Amino acid sequence: TGLAPFVSMLRTYRETGRWERFIVIHGTRLCNDLGYKQEFEALAEGDESILYIATCSREPDVVDGKGWLGLRGRVNTVLDDKTYADHVGRPL
């Protein structure tokens, strides 16, 4: 599914108390394909009820400290019970 509906919800309803926690798990093959990444990160940084988790499944390995340092794998990897709890702070 696309991210546009979630972006719209965040832009429209953030800081209204509409949700207790808003978690976006965003998966792409390459980190350059993470559309809205900067916006999601900025929203999450300014609002502790928003959590943005990005994962890339085919990003090349890090070389000389350069490259994708985030999560690797598909979204279902993040939905693994332990991985999800580690990032979100509670079970799925």
Secondary structure as UniProt FT lines:
FT   HELIX           4..13
FT   TURN            14..17
FT   STRAND          22..28
FT   HELIX           31..33
FT   TURN            35..36
FT   HELIX           37..46
FT   TURN            48..49
FT   STRAND          50..56
FT   TURN            64..65
FT   STRAND          71..72
FT   HELIX           75..78
FT   HELIX           81..88
//
